[in-house]
């Protein structure tokens, strides 16, 4: 289990990645995905969905770490990711099998957390985390990922 102290150290690492001047945006986002997937045992798929500027109510898969997904474009309101973008709220789904609007990325996924990323009051993307464990997410995950989203907003 990841502790608050672990999350604090990870947040410092995310700050360093965001502040690094030698890499492009997608490389930084991928580095954040890799860090979170590697360091948090119950984060089995970590990725970013970004709002398509040409179609402002559609999310496009950005950098991610984990198994490939067929869900590369998601309309606002569709699935958990689309609902999070549409409602501008964090969604914590402890058992995806209980959701009627869930877009399955893998038979291994048991739970998901999706955190919107805001810039100037608008949703510009989101962090999506899938877990192969049932009900692994707690308030510390939620608070940590909302802080990560706030830091990442500077890149978008």
N, C-alpha and C positions, 0 to 999 in steps of 0.2 A: 504494500500500500504506500502510495506517495504521500508524504507529509507536507504540512504548510512550509516547513523549512526547505524541503526539496523543491517545492513550487517557487519559493523565493529565489533560490539559486538558478532555477530554470528561467525565471523571468529576467534575471540579470543577464543570462546568456542570450535571450531573445533581444534584449536592449542592445547588446553588442552587435548582433547580426544586423539589426535595423540600422544602427549607426555606422556600420562599416561602409567606407566610401569606395571600395575597390570592386564591388560586384553589382550586377544589375538587379532589378526588382525580382524577377522570377528566380534567379539564383538565391536571393535572400529568402524568398518564400519557401523554396525547396529546402534550404538549410534549416529553416524553422520546423518544417514538417519532419525532416530527418531527426532533428534533435528531440522533438516531442515523442515520436514513435520509438526512438531508441531508449529514452530515459523514463518513460511512464509505461509500466508493464501492461496496463489495460488499454493502451492506445494502439490498436492493431492496424488502423488505416487513418492517416492524417492528411487532410487536403484543404485546399482553398477553392471556393467557387467565387467567381468575380462577376459583377453585373456587366453584361454586354453593353457597351456605350451605344451601339447601333440599335439595340433592342432593349430599352431600359428596364423592362420587366421580365428579363431572362437572365439566368445564371449560366456561366460557362466554366467548365472545369479548368482550373489553373494547376499550378504545381501541387503534387501529392506524393506520398510514399505509401506503398501498399499494393495490393492486387489491382490490376486494371479494372475499370468500371465502364459499362456501356452508357452510363448516365453522364454524358459530356455536356448536355444542355438541359436545363431544368427551368420551366416556367414558374414565375412567382405563383404560390398557392399549390403547386404540385409536389407531392411527397413532403417529407419532413424539412428538407432544405428549402423548398419553395414556400412552405408555410412559415418558416423562420424569417425568410426575406419579406414575405407579404405582411406579416404581423409585426415585424421589427422586434421580435422577442426571441430569447434563447429557448430552445427546445431540448429537454432532457428526456429521452425515451429509454427507460430501463429494460423494456422487453418489446422489441420491434414486432414480434409475432402478434401482439395485441393491437397493432395499429392498422387501420383500414387504408390509410393514405401513404403507406410506406413503400418506397421504391427500393427493392432489394438489389444490393450490389453484390452480395455473396451469401451463400447458404451458411457461412460461418458467423455472420454478423448477428449478434444477439441484442446489442444496445447501441445507442447513438446519442451524441450531443452535438448541437449545431448552434453556433454563436454568431449573430450578425456583426458585421464590421461597419461602423458609421464614419462618414466624413461630411462635415458641415451639415449634420442632421439627417443625411440621406444614407440608406443602405448602399454600400459600394461592393460588398462581398460578404463572405462568411467563412468561418472555420468549421469544418465538418470532421468529426472524430467517430469512427466506428470501433466497437469492441467485440471480441469473440466471447466475452464474459457476460453473464446475465446480471444486470443491476450493479455495475461497478462504479458508477458516477456518484459523487457526493457534492456538497456545497463547495468544498475546496476546489474541485475541478471547475465548477461553474465560475467561481470568482477568478481563478487563475486564467481561464480561457478568455474571460471578458477583459482582463488586463492585457493579454496577448493581442486581442482584437484591437484594443485602443492603440497599442504600439504599432501594429501592422498598418493601421489607417494612414500613417505618415508615408507609407510606400505606395498607396493607391491614389 
